[in-house]
Amino acid sequence: MFTHINLTKMIRSICLLALAIVLFGFTPHAIAPSGSIGTGPGQISPRKAYAQGKSLTFKVLACKTCPIQKSELDRDRAMSLAASLEAVYAEEETGSADDDVVKSLCGPDIEDCGIRLEVVHYFLTRRYRLQTPVRGIQNEVIDEN
């Protein structure tokens, strides 16, 4: 029924398939877009993302000449901003006044708009310990305790 050559080819094919499955299983799979917060190539470290998000927040969103005064930025306002960040990232709108505030992070001359939205979102969720549903932005609050 099976000849020695056919049996050898079949065993070789099965071994190669098993090897391919094993190698594929150990290959890291990128599920976040390039430039996302995390570890690994093409990603921003969480510490750097926090620092960049903090800097952008207090230079563009909450300062003396910004749409929000620094003293107005509390947990509730951060939650509203995070929701607007998610909506703008997904090219939607929440209908809140913060949608326009968040859009000030991006402009016609800014190429890294998505990264700016992500790092500010990351800063706000970490700083104010927000548990927001993530629709497009790839980060979440991690309990460090």
N, C-alpha and C positions, 0 to 999 in steps of 0.2 A: 504494500500500500504506500508507505513512505520510503523513499530511497534515502540512503545515507546523505547524499548531497542536499536533497530537499529538507531533511531534518536539520542538518547543519545550518542551512540558510534561515530556516524558521527560528532556530534557537538564537542565532546571531541577531536577527531582526527583533526578537523579544528582548534580548539583552540591551540592544541599542535604544529601544523604546523605554525600557526601565531606567537606563542611565539618563536619558533626556528628561524624563519625568523627575528624577531625583535632582538633577542639576537645576531644572526650572524651579523646583520647590525651594531651593536654597538661594536663588537669585533674589536680591531685594527688588521689590516692586514699588515704583514711584506712584503714589496716589495723589500727591499734592502738586499743584503747578509749580514750575520753576520759579525760584525766588521766594518760596513760602518759608514760613518759620519752622524750624526744626533742626535736625542735624543731618549732615551729609553734604555731598557736592551740590552746588547750586542753591543752597538754602541759607537763610539768615539764622545765626545763632539766637536763641531766646534772649540772652543778655543784650546782644546788639540790637535786636528788634525792640526790646523794652526801652533802651536808651534812645533809639531813633524815634520811636513813637512818642516818648515823653518830650523830646526836643520839638518835633513837629506840632504836638498838641499845644505847647506853650509858646510857639513862635507864630503859628498860623490860626489856631482855633481859640485859644484863651490867653489873651494878653491885653495890654492897655488899648491898643488900636485894633484889636480883633473883634469879631462879632460877639464873642462871649468874654466877659470879664473873668479873670482868674478866680476871683472869689465866688463866682456863680457855679464853678465846676464842682459839683458834689456827686454823690452816688446816683441820685435820680437823673441828673443832667447827663452823667456819663452813660446811663442806661439808654437814654433817648438818643444820644450821639452814637452809641454802638448799634442801635437798631437802624439809624439812618446810614451808618457806614455799610452795614450789611445790604441795605436796600440799594444804595448807590452802586455798590460793588456788583450787585446782580442786575444793574440797570433798571431798577424799579424806583418807586417813591413811597414813603410812608405817609406823606402829607403833612409832616411836622415842619416847623420852622428850621429844625436842625438839618433837613435835607440840603438847604442852600448853604448852610454853614459848612457842612461836610464837603460840598462841591468846591469850596474854596481851597481844599487840599490839592485839587487838580486844576490845571489850566491848559491852555493851548500849547504852551511851551514845555510842559512837564511830560516826560516820556514814561516815568515809573509810577504812574497814578495808582495802579493796582497794589504795588508794594507799599506805597504811602498809606493807602486805606488799610492794608493789613497790619502794618506796624502800629498805627494809631489805635486800631481796634484791639490789638494785642496789649498795648499799654493800658488802655481803659479797662479791659476785662481783668487784667492782672492787678492793677492798682486799686480798683474799686471792687474786686472779687465778684464780678458779674457772671452769672450763668445765663448766657444768651444762646439762643438756638443759632447754630452756624449754618448759613445757607450757602455761602460761597467762600467765605473767608476761612482759611485753613488754620485755625488755632482755637484753643479752648483753655479754660482755667484749669490749672493743675494744682492740686492741694499739696503743698510742700511739707505738711506736717507728717 
